[in-house]
Amino acid sequence: MRDDAMSVRPVARIARGVAASDGAGVKLHRVIGNPALPEVDPFLLLDEFRSADGADYVAGFPDHPHRGFETVTYMLAGRMRHGDNRGNSGLLTPGSVQWMTAGRGIVHSEMPEQENGLMWGFQLWVNLPARDKMIAPRYQDIAPDRVPEAALPGGGKARVLAGAFAGVIGPVEGIVTEPLLLDLALPAGVRAAVPMPRGHSVFVYPFEGDAVVGEANANVPRGSAAVLGEGEIALLGGGNAGARMLLAAARPLAEPVARYGPFVMNTQAELRQAVADFQAGRF
């Protein structure tokens, strides 16, 4: 799977996630969007929610607005109902993914459909370029059986959520930052070489076990993100006990970021307009 003439991306930095809460008090592990790792352009935020205690998540994420970016929700366990002010509704179940382009504005909610038991998943925020921040909102709701899986040498496997890997094309389409998003499972001692588009930003987040990354075998513990440097290959391994990880890559925007809560624009004036539009009911 690896062409030895291709350069391997080194680990540029490793940052540990921090405890956080959002919505109506849902407990989270914030990996991107904290002081140690504010962003990995165009990725603005990565939260992991994982608890079997309903008190940690049952209040959910009641109605709240978004403008100027995209949210990606990926479920591993539990059931989450989403709905919005345009009449859209859907159910996120284990293995499903939703890529929501908020664009010029939407008000939506994400509420658990359970009061106990394991609720586990991720939300990733992906910035939109200035020219697309005011496009019409849209959803891509992907059921678990629509997410293809690639079998890898040595017993590894990859669920391909977006982009293409190992001859498999993910179901998420038409995203301007040209993302690659993988749920990658590697047994102990098994390595995978993932081709990377030149210039894309890349991070890896192990959520089961510890990963080894790059030719230097940098250890990335569960709960930490590794941001990779330049190169043509992301070389990843399952460590001594195997690992499961998210790999995310996308084209950086290199544009100014003006951010206030659920609004992400390019200037402070655009942020003020977003707040005014929301308060006036124009979303």
KEKE-3310 file (N, C-alpha, C; in steps of 0.2 Angstrom, whole numbers, plus 5000, padded with zeros to 4 digits):
npx = (5004:5011:5021:5038:5045:5038:5035:5034:5022:5027:5025:5019:5014:5007:4992:4983:4966:4953:4942:4925:4909:4894:4879:4865:4872:4879:4892:4908:4923:4934:4944:4949:4948:4951:4962:4974:4974:4968:4963:4964:4966:4955:4948:4938:4934:4933:4924:4922:4909:4905:4898:4890:4881:4866:4864:4874:4872:4858:4851:4854:4856:4848:4837:4848:4858:4867:4879:4889:4898:4902:4895:4899:4893:4896:4891:4894:4888:4872:4857:4852:4842:4839:4833:4826:4822:4817:4809:4815:4820:4828:4836:4850:4860:4870:4885:4881:4882:4881:4883:4881:4879:4879:4879:4871:4863:4854:4843:4844:4842:4849:4845:4845:4838:4837:4838:4847:4862:4875:4881:4889:4900:4905:4908:4912:4918:4919:4926:4919:4924:4925:4917:4907:4900:4887:4879:4864:4857:4861:4858:4867:4863:4868:4865:4870:4872:4876:4889:4904:4916:4933:4944:4960:4977:4984:4973:4968:4955:4945:4932:4925:4921:4921:4928:4941:4949:4959:4953:4940:4926:4919:4902:4899:4897:4902:4909:4917:4930:4936:4937:4945:4939:4941:4937:4947:4953:4966:4974:4985:5002:5000:5001:4996:4997:4991:4987:4989:4982:4991:4996:4985:4978:4980:4974:4975:4965:4966:4953:4951:4963:4980:4989:5002:5012:5019:5036:5044:5038:5029:5021:5004:4993:4977:4963:4971:4976:4985:4993:4998:5013:5019:5019:5017:5011:5001:5007:5002:4999:4994:4999:5004:4993:4983:4972:4959:4955:4951:4954:4957:4957:4959:4957:4966:4960:4966:4961:4955:4948:4934:4925:4911:4904:4891:4893:4903:4913:4921:4925:4923:4912:4904:4901:4893:4882:4877:4873:4863:4854:4850:4844:4834:4826:4829:4835)
npy = (4994:5006:5017:5018:5028:5039:5053:5053:5060:5069:5070:5085:5091:5086:5086:5086:5083:5092:5093:5098:5106:5108:5114:5109:5107:5095:5083:5084:5079:5090:5092:5098:5116:5121:5129:5124:5118:5127:5127:5118:5122:5118:5114:5118:5113:5099:5088:5075:5065:5054:5043:5032:5036:5044:5056:5064:5067:5068:5080:5086:5095:5108:5119:5129:5141:5141:5148:5150:5139:5121:5107:5091:5076:5061:5045:5033:5025:5024:5035:5049:5062:5074:5090:5104:5122:5122:5112:5100:5083:5070:5054:5050:5035:5021:5021:5030:5045:5063:5076:5093:5108:5123:5136:5151:5151:5143:5135:5123:5107:5094:5080:5067:5051:5043:5039:5033:5022:5019:5033:5039:5047:5059:5077:5087:5102:5111:5124:5136:5143:5161:5164:5155:5156:5161:5153:5142:5132:5114:5096:5081:5066:5051:5034:5020:5009:5014:5018:5014:5001:4997:4984:4981:4976:4964:4964:4976:4989:5001:5013:5023:5039:5051:5057:5047:5031:5017:5012:5014:5024:5037:5042:5055:5070:5083:5093:5108:5109:5098:5085:5071:5058:5046:5032:5022:5006:4997:4983:4977:4981:4982:4992:5006:5014:5030:5038:5056:5071:5084:5097:5097:5100:5089:5078:5066:5056:5046:5035:5023:5014:5017:5026:5024:5035:5040:5038:5039:5033:5040:5040:5042:5045:5039:5050:5061:5072:5071:5082:5083:5085:5091:5081:5066:5054:5047:5038:5026:5017:5003:5002:4994:4987:4988:5000:5012:5025:5042:5049:5064:5075:5090:5103:5118:5134:5147:5159:5174:5171:5175:5173:5168:5160:5150:5155:5158:5168:5180:5193:5205:5213:5205:5196:5203:5206:5193:5190:5200:5196:5183:5187:5194:5184:5180:5168)
npz = (5000:5002:4994:4993:4989:4992:5003:5021:5032:5046:5064:5069:5080:5096:5105:5120:5123:5132:5146:5144:5142:5134:5124:5133:5145:5142:5144:5138:5128:5123:5109:5098:5097:5109:5121:5120:5107:5096:5083:5067:5053:5040:5051:5065:5077:5087:5096:5107:5113:5126:5136:5148:5157:5159:5165:5160:5147:5144:5143:5131:5116:5114:5104:5094:5085:5069:5058:5044:5043:5043:5051:5057:5062:5070:5074:5086:5096:5103:5101:5093:5090:5077:5073:5064:5061:5048:5046:5044:5049:5058:5062:5071:5072:5078:5069:5059:5050:5049:5038:5040:5031:5037:5031:5027:5038:5051:5063:5074:5083:5093:5100:5113:5111:5122:5139:5147:5146:5134:5126:5112:5102:5090:5086:5073:5067:5052:5043:5031:5016:5012:5001:5002:5013:5015:5008:5004:5017:5019:5021:5023:5026:5032:5032:5042:5034:5022:5023:5017:5019:5019:5018:5025:5023:5035:5043:5047:5045:5037:5039:5027:5027:5020:5005:4997:4999:4998:4986:4989:4990:4999:5006:5007:4999:4988:4995:4999:5004:5001:5009:5017:5027:5039:5048:5056:5060:5067:5071:5084:5081:5067:5052:5043:5027:5022:5008:5005:5000:4993:5002:5011:5027:5041:5054:5067:5078:5091:5097:5103:5112:5109:5096:5084:5075:5060:5053:5064:5074:5083:5099:5101:5113:5118:5117:5114:5100:5086:5075:5059:5049:5033:5019:5009:5013:5026:5039:5049:5064:5075:5088:5103:5108:5098:5089:5087:5077:5072:5056:5049:5035:5025:5014:5018:5022:5024:5027:5036:5052:5061:5075:5085:5097:5090:5077:5063:5054:5043:5047:5060:5058:5050:5059:5069:5061:5059:5072:5073:5063:5067:5080:5075:5069:5056:5052)
capx = (5000:5015:5026:5043:5047:5034:5037:5029:5021:5029:5020:5020:5012:5002:4989:4978:4959:4951:4935:4921:4902:4890:4872:4862:4876:4882:4899:4912:4930:4936:4950:4951:4944:4953:4968:4980:4974:4962:4960:4968:4963:4949:4944:4938:4932:4932:4921:4920:4905:4906:4896:4884:4877:4862:4864:4880:4870:4851:4848:4855:4858:4841:4838:4853:4859:4874:4881:4896:4903:4898:4895:4899:4891:4897:4889:4897:4884:4867:4853:4852:4837:4840:4827:4828:4817:4814:4805:4819:4821:4831:4838:4857:4861:4877:4888:4878:4886:4878:4887:4877:4881:4874:4878:4869:4860:4849:4842:4842:4843:4851:4842:4846:4832:4838:4839:4853:4865:4881:4880:4896:4901:4909:4906:4918:4916:4923:4925:4918:4927:4921:4912:4902:4897:4880:4875:4858:4859:4859:4861:4869:4862:4871:4864:4876:4874:4879:4896:4908:4922:4939:4948:4967:4982:4985:4967:4965:4949:4943:4926:4927:4915:4921:4934:4943:4954:4960:4948:4933:4924:4914:4896:4898:4899:4902:4912:4922:4937:4939:4940:4946:4937:4941:4937:4952:4954:4972:4976:4992:5008:4998:5002:4993:4999:4986:4989:4987:4982:4997:4994:4979:4979:4979:4975:4973:4963:4964:4948:4952:4970:4985:4991:5009:5011:5025:5041:5048:5033:5027:5015:4998:4988:4969:4961:4975:4976:4992:4993:5004:5016:5019:5021:5012:5008:5000:5009:4998:4999:4989:5002:5005:4986:4978:4969:4954:4956:4948:4959:4953:4961:4955:4961:4965:4957:4970:4957:4954:4942:4930:4921:4908:4899:4890:4894:4910:4913:4928:4926:4919:4906:4900:4898:4888:4877:4875:4869:4857:4850:4847:4839:4828:4822:4830:4838)
capy = (5000:5011:5018:5020:5035:5045:5056:5052:5066:5068:5073:5092:5092:5082:5090:5083:5086:5094:5092:5103:5105:5112:5112:5110:5104:5089:5083:5082:5079:5094:5090:5104:5121:5122:5134:5120:5117:5131:5125:5115:5125:5122:5111:5123:5110:5092:5086:5068:5064:5047:5042:5028:5040:5048:5063:5067:5069:5068:5087:5087:5101:5111:5124:5134:5143:5141:5151:5151:5133:5115:5102:5084:5072:5054:5041:5026:5021:5028:5037:5056:5065:5081:5094:5111:5127:5122:5106:5094:5079:5063:5050:5047:5029:5019:5021:5035:5051:5068:5082:5098:5114:5128:5141:5158:5151:5138:5134:5116:5104:5087:5078:5060:5047:5038:5042:5029:5018:5022:5038:5040:5050:5065:5082:5090:5108:5112:5130:5137:5149:5167:5165:5150:5157:5163:5148:5139:5126:5108:5091:5075:5061:5045:5029:5016:5004:5018:5020:5008:4999:4995:4979:4982:4971:4963:4963:4982:4991:5008:5015:5029:5043:5056:5056:5040:5027:5010:5010:5015:5031:5039:5044:5062:5073:5090:5098:5112:5108:5091:5081:5064:5057:5039:5028:5017:5002:4994:4978:4978:4980:4983:4999:5008:5020:5033:5044:5062:5076:5089:5104:5097:5099:5082:5077:5059:5056:5039:5035:5017:5012:5022:5025:5026:5039:5042:5034:5039:5029:5044:5038:5046:5042:5040:5057:5067:5073:5072:5086:5080:5090:5090:5074:5062:5048:5047:5032:5025:5010:5001:5002:4987:4984:4990:5006:5014:5032:5046:5053:5069:5079:5094:5109:5124:5140:5152:5166:5177:5168:5179:5167:5170:5155:5146:5159:5158:5172:5182:5199:5206:5216:5200:5192:5207:5205:5186:5190:5204:5192:5178:5190:5196:5179:5179:5162)
capz = (5000:5002:4989:4998:4986:4994:5009:5026:5036:5053:5069:5070:5087:5099:5110:5124:5124:5139:5148:5142:5142:5129:5124:5140:5150:5139:5146:5132:5128:5118:5106:5094:5099:5116:5121:5117:5100:5094:5076:5062:5047:5041:5056:5070:5083:5088:5102:5108:5119:5128:5143:5149:5162:5156:5167:5157:5140:5143:5142:5124:5113:5112:5098:5093:5078:5066:5052:5041:5043:5043:5057:5055:5068:5068:5080:5088:5100:5105:5096:5093:5085:5075:5069:5063:5060:5042:5046:5043:5055:5056:5068:5070:5075:5078:5063:5054:5049:5046:5036:5039:5029:5040:5026:5029:5044:5052:5070:5075:5089:5093:5107:5114:5111:5127:5145:5150:5141:5131:5120:5110:5095:5088:5082:5070:5064:5046:5041:5024:5013:5013:4996:5003:5020:5015:5004:5007:5021:5017:5025:5020:5032:5029:5036:5043:5029:5016:5024:5014:5023:5016:5022:5024:5025:5042:5047:5048:5041:5037:5036:5023:5028:5015:5001:4994:5001:4996:4981:4992:4990:5004:5003:5008:4992:4986:5001:4995:5007:4998:5014:5018:5034:5040:5055:5055:5065:5066:5076:5087:5076:5060:5050:5036:5024:5019:5004:5007:4995:4994:5005:5015:5034:5043:5061:5069:5085:5093:5102:5107:5112:5107:5090:5083:5069:5056:5053:5070:5078:5089:5102:5102:5117:5117:5120:5111:5093:5082:5069:5055:5045:5026:5016:5004:5016:5033:5041:5056:5067:5080:5094:5106:5109:5093:5090:5082:5076:5066:5052:5045:5031:5021:5011:5022:5018:5025:5028:5043:5056:5066:5078:5091:5098:5084:5071:5061:5048:5042:5050:5066:5055:5048:5066:5071:5056:5060:5078:5072:5059:5072:5084:5071:5066:5049:5050)
cpx = (5004:5020:5032:5046:5043:5036:5032:5028:5023:5024:5023:5019:5007:4999:4983:4972:4958:4944:4931:4914:4899:4883:4869:4865:4879:4889:4903:4920:4932:4943:4953:4946:4945:4959:4974:4980:4967:4959:4966:4965:4962:4945:4944:4936:4931:4930:4920:4915:4904:4904:4890:4880:4873:4862:4870:4877:4862:4848:4849:4857:4851:4843:4843:4855:4866:4874:4888:4901:4898:4900:4895:4898:4892:4896:4892:4892:4878:4862:4852:4847:4839:4834:4829:4821:4814:4810:4809:4820:4824:4834:4845:4858:4868:4879:4886:4882:4881:4883:4882:4881:4877:4873:4876:4865:4854:4849:4840:4844:4845:4850:4843:4839:4834:4839:4845:4856:4871:4879:4887:4896:4905:4906:4912:4915:4922:4921:4923:4922:4922:4916:4906:4898:4890:4876:4869:4860:4857:4862:4863:4868:4863:4869:4870:4878:4876:4886:4900:4914:4927:4943:4956:4971:4983:4979:4964:4959:4948:4936:4927:4920:4915:4928:4935:4949:4954:4954:4941:4932:4918:4908:4895:4901:4898:4904:4917:4929:4940:4942:4941:4944:4937:4940:4941:4954:4960:4973:4984:4997:5006:4999:4998:4996:4993:4988:4986:4987:4987:4994:4988:4982:4977:4979:4973:4971:4961:4959:4947:4959:4974:4988:4999:5009:5018:5030:5045:5043:5031:5021:5010:4993:4981:4968:4966:4975:4983:4990:4999:5007:5015:5022:5015:5009:5007:5002:5006:4999:4995:4993:5003:4998:4981:4975:4964:4955:4952:4954:4955:4959:4957:4960:4960:4963:4962:4967:4956:4947:4940:4925:4918:4903:4898:4890:4902:4910:4920:4930:4921:4912:4901:4897:4893:4882:4873:4871:4863:4852:4846:4842:4833:4824:4823:4834:4833)
cpy = (5006:5011:5021:5027:5041:5047:5055:5058:5065:5071:5080:5094:5087:5086:5086:5087:5088:5093:5098:5101:5110:5110:5114:5107:5097:5089:5080:5082:5084:5094:5096:5110:5123:5126:5130:5119:5121:5129:5122:5116:5120:5119:5116:5119:5103:5090:5078:5068:5056:5046:5037:5031:5045:5055:5067:5070:5070:5075:5089:5094:5104:5116:5129:5135:5141:5145:5151:5145:5127:5110:5095:5080:5064:5050:5034:5022:5026:5031:5045:5058:5072:5084:5101:5116:5127:5115:5100:5090:5073:5060:5048:5041:5027:5018:5026:5041:5057:5074:5088:5105:5119:5134:5148:5157:5146:5137:5127:5113:5097:5085:5070:5057:5041:5042:5038:5025:5022:5027:5040:5042:5056:5070:5086:5096:5110:5119:5130:5143:5155:5167:5160:5151:5158:5159:5145:5133:5120:5102:5085:5070:5054:5039:5024:5011:5007:5020:5014:5007:4996:4990:4980:4976:4970:4963:4970:4984:4998:5009:5022:5033:5048:5055:5049:5037:5020:5007:5011:5022:5032:5042:5052:5066:5080:5095:5101:5111:5102:5087:5074:5063:5049:5037:5022:5013:4997:4989:4980:4976:4981:4990:5000:5014:5024:5039:5050:5067:5081:5095:5103:5097:5092:5082:5069:5060:5049:5039:5028:5015:5018:5020:5026:5029:5041:5037:5034:5036:5034:5041:5043:5043:5043:5046:5063:5067:5074:5076:5084:5086:5088:5083:5071:5056:5049:5040:5031:5018:5009:5000:4995:4983:4985:4996:5007:5022:5035:5049:5058:5074:5083:5100:5115:5130:5146:5159:5168:5173:5173:5174:5170:5165:5151:5150:5160:5162:5175:5189:5200:5209:5211:5196:5196:5206:5198:5186:5194:5200:5186:5181:5192:5191:5178:5173:5157)
cpz = (5000:4997:4993:4995:4989:5001:5014:5030:5043:5057:5070:5077:5090:5105:5113:5124:5131:5140:5147:5143:5137:5128:5131:5145:5148:5141:5139:5133:5122:5115:5102:5096:5106:5116:5118:5110:5097:5088:5072:5056:5042:5047:5062:5077:5082:5095:5102:5114:5120:5135:5143:5155:5159:5158:5164:5150:5139:5141:5134:5122:5110:5106:5099:5086:5076:5060:5050:5041:5043:5049:5054:5062:5066:5075:5080:5092:5102:5100:5098:5088:5083:5072:5068:5061:5053:5041:5045:5050:5053:5063:5066:5075:5075:5071:5057:5055:5046:5045:5035:5037:5031:5035:5030:5035:5045:5060:5070:5082:5088:5100:5107:5114:5116:5133:5149:5144:5138:5125:5119:5103:5095:5085:5080:5066:5058:5044:5033:5022:5013:5007:4997:5009:5020:5009:5008:5011:5018:5022:5020:5026:5029:5034:5037:5037:5022:5017:5022:5019:5018:5020:5020:5026:5032:5046:5049:5044:5042:5035:5033:5023:5022:5012:4999:4997:5000:4991:4983:4992:4995:5002:5003:5002:4992:4991:4998:4998:5005:5004:5013:5026:5035:5047:5054:5061:5063:5072:5078:5082:5069:5058:5044:5034:5020:5015:5005:5001:4997:4997:5010:5022:5036:5051:5062:5076:5087:5098:5106:5106:5110:5100:5089:5076:5066:5057:5060:5076:5085:5092:5103:5106:5116:5120:5118:5103:5091:5076:5065:5050:5037:5024:5012:5007:5024:5035:5048:5058:5073:5087:5097:5107:5104:5095:5085:5083:5071:5063:5048:5041:5027:5019:5015:5018:5019:5024:5035:5046:5061:5069:5085:5092:5092:5078:5069:5054:5047:5045:5056:5063:5053:5054:5068:5067:5058:5067:5077:5068:5063:5076:5081:5068:5059:5047:5047)
residu = (MET:ARG:ASP:ASP:ALA:MET:SER:VAL:ARG:PRO:VAL:ALA:ARG:ILE:ALA:ARG:GLY:VAL:ALA:ALA:SER:ASP:GLY:ALA:GLY:VAL:LYS:LEU:HIS:ARG:VAL:ILE:GLY:ASN:PRO:ALA:LEU:PRO:GLU:VAL:ASP:PRO:PHE:LEU:LEU:LEU:ASP:GLU:PHE:ARG:SER:ALA:ASP:GLY:ALA:ASP:TYR:VAL:ALA:GLY:PHE:PRO:ASP:HIS:PRO:HIS:ARG:GLY:PHE:GLU:THR:VAL:THR:TYR:MET:LEU:ALA:GLY:ARG:MET:ARG:HIS:GLY:ASP:ASN:ARG:GLY:ASN:SER:GLY:LEU:LEU:THR:PRO:GLY:SER:VAL:GLN:TRP:MET:THR:ALA:GLY:ARG:GLY:ILE:VAL:HIS:SER:GLU:MET:PRO:GLU:GLN:GLU:ASN:GLY:LEU:MET:TRP:GLY:PHE:GLN:LEU:TRP:VAL:ASN:LEU:PRO:ALA:ARG:ASP:LYS:MET:ILE:ALA:PRO:ARG:TYR:GLN:ASP:ILE:ALA:PRO:ASP:ARG:VAL:PRO:GLU:ALA:ALA:LEU:PRO:GLY:GLY:GLY:LYS:ALA:ARG:VAL:LEU:ALA:GLY:ALA:PHE:ALA:GLY:VAL:ILE:GLY:PRO:VAL:GLU:GLY:ILE:VAL:THR:GLU:PRO:LEU:LEU:LEU:ASP:LEU:ALA:LEU:PRO:ALA:GLY:VAL:ARG:ALA:ALA:VAL:PRO:MET:PRO:ARG:GLY:HIS:SER:VAL:PHE:VAL:TYR:PRO:PHE:GLU:GLY:ASP:ALA:VAL:VAL:GLY:GLU:ALA:ASN:ALA:ASN:VAL:PRO:ARG:GLY:SER:ALA:ALA:VAL:LEU:GLY:GLU:GLY:GLU:ILE:ALA:LEU:LEU:GLY:GLY:GLY:ASN:ALA:GLY:ALA:ARG:MET:LEU:LEU:ALA:ALA:ALA:ARG:PRO:LEU:ALA:GLU:PRO:VAL:ALA:ARG:TYR:GLY:PRO:PHE:VAL:MET:ASN:THR:GLN:ALA:GLU:LEU:ARG:GLN:ALA:VAL:ALA:ASP:PHE:GLN:ALA:GLY:ARG:PHE)
# end
